[in-house]
């Protein structure tokens, strides 16, 4: 299943960048992936060693459009938090602060 095209999108929020500073990187993945498959996918794509994986299902919500008052259903997703081995980073989550 990992050899097939699988979605792995980084979570781009202030909270995820704060977690990345502490060594935890967060991604949105397919709901069908389990922890081991998600870890192997991150290791394969970013050439890092994954030490720990936490996963959670994020419940879908309904949002209201402002002008038309329509309710839009946002589908449920799966979020995976990955902790890497010591002294390893994923450059995608680097903010560049402190560099000149």
Buried (B, 14 or more C-beta within 10 A) or exposed (E): EEEEEBEBEBBEEEEBBEBBEEBBBBBBBBEEBEBEBBBBBBBEBBEBEBEEBEBEEEEEEEEEEEEEEEEEEEEEBBBBBBBBEEEBEBEEBEEEEEEE
